[in-house]
């Protein structure tokens, strides 16, 4: 059952990425250029930050006590305590630098939500709410996150209800209950026909040998 859920999630993520590349190229390009290496401790919650410093400070005190008691190995404990102090100072500087970079250089105020959206449902919902209430004229060519989420479900349904067939726009329209733009219709048709040969039939969904083609194809695209 767990393996089935993982495969289903993999398929949905795969479809979402393909749809974003075709229908939201500006937003996708922006997300690919997010400064993941600079998020650091600024991305931790309050308890995470406290624990980070608290652990280093506890180790610092422990090594200082051992340096006083164990005179023979005192130089070793002093070196360890100096390393702890160096990490504490580095964390503090990193925190301040990251906050400054986030304020001055990041173009989008919702950058952390962008990073978390792929794996966090709450972050994705929040981004959809922000997008609904703040339409940017520069990104009107991009399909909204809400619509892409709907199109993922449409593509999945089309594939499983018409397994093994060559899909055309009529199949998409028969499933899609919401308004769909011509470019979205064309993209969905293209993606379904591209991925259909690698998807296992529903009755073989739990059988590992039938899952491998989709897993390998997904790995090829993502990497």
RACOR-V467658 format. One record per residue. RES is the residue in one letter. PHI is phi in whole degrees, -180 to 180 (none if undefined). PSI is psi in radians with two decimals (NA if undefined). Layout:
# RACOR-V467658
<<RES PHI PSI> <RES PHI PSI>>
This chain:
# RACOR-V467658
<<X none -0.75> <X -64 -0.71> <X -64 -0.65> <X -64 -0.71> <X -65 -0.72> <X -63 -0.74> <X -66 -0.71> <X -64 -0.73> <X -66 -0.68> <X -61 -0.76> <X -62 -0.79> <X -63 -0.74> <X -65 -0.70> <X -61 -0.83> <X -65 -0.70> <X -63 -0.72> <X -64 -0.79> <X -62 -0.72> <X -66 -0.70> <X -66 -0.69> <X -61 -0.71> <X -85 -0.65> <X -105 -0.29> <X -136 1.03> <X -63 -0.64> <X -66 -0.80> <X -68 -0.66> <X -67 -0.71> <X -63 -0.68> <X -65 -0.71> <X -68 -0.55> <X -71 -0.37> <X -101 0.20> <X -66 2.48> <X -80 1.25> <X -59 -0.59> <X -74 -0.18> <X -108 0.06> <X -70 -0.83> <X 51 -2.45> <X -76 -0.22> <X -64 -0.37> <X -86 -0.12> <X -81 2.65> <X -78 3.12> <X -59 -0.76> <X -66 -0.63> <X -64 -0.73> <X -65 -0.76> <X -62 -0.77> <X -64 -0.67> <X -60 -0.89> <X -71 -0.68> <X -63 -0.73> <X -64 -0.75> <X -67 -0.71> <X -66 -0.63> <X -66 -0.74> <X -65 -0.66> <X -59 -0.80> <X -66 -0.69> <X -63 -0.80> <X -67 -0.61> <X -65 -0.71> <X -66 -0.73> <X -67 -0.58> <X -65 -0.57> <X -76 -0.65> <X -83 -0.82> <X -95 1.50> <X -68 -0.55> <X -64 -0.76> <X -104 0.39> <X -57 -0.66> <X -63 -0.59> <X -68 -0.78> <X -69 -0.60> <X -65 -0.72> <X -64 -0.69> <X -67 -0.71> <X -67 -0.62> <X -65 -0.64> <X -65 -0.69> <X -62 -0.79> <X -64 -0.66> <X -63 -0.73> <X -66 -0.69> <X -60 -0.81> <X -64 -0.68> <X -64 -0.76> <X -60 -0.76> <X -63 -0.80> <X -65 -0.69> <X -62 -0.73> <X -62 -0.81> <X -68 -0.73> <X -65 -0.68> <X -68 -0.70> <X -62 -0.74> <X -65 -0.77> <X -62 -0.71> <X -63 -0.63> <X -75 -0.70> <X -93 -0.57> <X -110 -0.48> <X -75 2.21> <X -76 -0.56> <X -107 2.21> <X -70 -0.28> <X -99 0.56> <X -61 -0.71> <X -67 -0.61> <X -65 -0.68> <X -59 -0.72> <X -68 -0.70> <X -86 -0.27> <X -60 -0.59> <X -68 -0.44> <X -121 -0.04> <X -127 2.00> <X -64 -0.70> <X -62 -0.72> <X -65 -0.69> <X -64 -0.75> <X -64 -0.70> <X -64 -0.70> <X -64 -0.68> <X -63 -0.74> <X -63 -0.74> <X -63 -0.75> <X -65 -0.70> <X -64 -0.59> <X -94 -0.06> <X -143 1.38> <X -79 2.15> <X -99 2.15> <X -60 -0.52> <X -69 -0.33> <X -115 0.32> <X -65 -0.37> <X -74 -0.35> <X -82 2.36> <X -69 2.44> <X -66 2.75> <X -62 -0.67> <X -60 -0.76> <X -68 -0.70> <X -63 -0.67> <X -61 -0.70> <X -68 -0.67> <X -68 -0.52> <X -60 -0.80> <X -64 -0.68> <X -63 -0.83> <X -62 -0.73> <X -60 -0.82> <X -63 -0.73> <X -61 -0.75> <X -62 -0.83> <X -77 -0.51> <X -82 -0.32> <X -128 0.71> <X -59 2.30> <X 87 -0.12> <X -94 2.79> <X -84 2.11> <X -88 2.41> <X -125 -3.10> <X -63 -0.50> <X -63 -0.69> <X -63 -0.69> <X -66 -0.81> <X -64 -0.54> <X -68 -0.46> <X -95 -0.67> <X -75 2.06> <X -94 -0.26> <X -99 2.94> <X -64 2.37> <X -130 2.29> <X -80 2.73> <X -55 -0.72> <X -68 -0.57> <X -70 -0.70> <X -63 -0.79> <X -64 -0.74> <X -66 -0.77> <X -61 -0.74> <X -62 -0.77> <X -62 -0.80> <X -67 -0.74> <X -60 -0.82> <X -69 -0.48> <X -72 -0.75> <X -93 -0.31> <X -52 -0.75> <X -63 -0.31> <X -101 -0.10> <X -93 2.31> <X -73 2.59> <X -63 2.67> <X -57 -0.65> <X -70 -0.36> <X -106 0.24> <X -60 -0.57> <X -92 -0.06> <X -90 2.11> <X -56 -0.83> <X -58 -0.56> <X -77 -0.36> <X -81 -0.47> <X -57 -0.77> <X -56 -0.75> <X -68 -0.73> <X -62 -0.77> <X -67 -0.69> <X -67 -0.73> <X -62 -0.75> <X -63 -0.66> <X -64 -0.73> <X -71 -0.78> <X -70 -0.44> <X -112 NA>>
